Amino acid sequence: MAVTKSDNSLIMFVNGAGVAVAYGMLGISLWLSTEVPLSTKGFWGMAVLMLTLALVNFVKYRFDDKMSEDRIQRIEDAKNEKLLSDYIGDDKA
């Protein structure tokens, strides 16, 4: 079985590192801001985590929708190919 190497793992790693750096910088900025109350910092942190969850779900559902469209297109192509092969096969008989 041949294994094809794609750039998806590298892209996912770079994006994951970017998210980790962004969270780290947000955490540092919240930690170092002394004039902001702790409750406000907590709400900001929850908002960022909920936004991240919403974005992950958004991307997942977009990907699932694209995969569904691709699957339907492949079924349609196979059906058309079968109809063409049946039509061509009937002429030879």
N, C-alpha and C positions, 0 to 999 in steps of 0.2 A: 504494500500500500504506500503510495507516494504522498509525502507531506509537502504541501505548498506553503511557503513562508510568505506572509503578507505584512504590510506595514501597520495593520490594525493594532497589534500589540504595542508597537512603538508609540503610535498616536495615543492609545489609551494610557500608556505610562506617562507620557508628557502631559496629557490633560489631568491625570490623577495627581501628578506632582504640582501642577499649577493650582489645583483645588487645595492641596495640602498647604502650599505656600500662602494662598489667599486666606485660609482659615488661620494659619499661624500669625500672619500679619494682623488680621482682625483681632485675634486674641491678645496680641501684644498691645495693640492700640487701645483696646478696652481695659487692659490691665494697667496701662500707664496713664490713662486719663483720670486724673484725681478729682476733677470738678463734676464728673457725672456720677449720680447715685448708683448704687449697686443694683437696685431694682430696674433702672433704665438699661443698664448693661445686660441684665438677664433678658429683658424683652428684646433687645437688639440681637442677642445671641439666638433666641428662639426664632426670631423672624428670619435670620440668615439660614438656620437649619430647615425651617419650613419652606423657604424659597428654594433651597437645594433639592429637597424632596419633590417639590412641584416640578422643577425643571427635569429631574430624572424621570418622573412619570410622563411628562410631556414628550421627551425624547423617545421613551420606550413605546408609547402609543403611536407616535409618528412612524417609528421603525416597524411596528407590527402592522400598521395600515399599509405601508409600502410593500412589505412582504406578502400581505394578502392580495394586493393588486397584482404583484408579480406572479403569484401562484395562479390567479384567475387567468391572467394573460397566457401562461404556459398551458393551461387546460384548453383554452380557446385555440391556441396554435396547434396543439395535438389533435383536437377535434377537426380542425380544418385540414390538417395533413391526412388524417384518416379518411375524410370525405374525398379528398383529391386522389388518394391511392385507390379507393373503392371505385371512383369514377374511371380512372385510367385502367384499372383491372377489368372492368366490365366491357371495355372496348376490345380487349384482346380475346375475349371468350367467344 
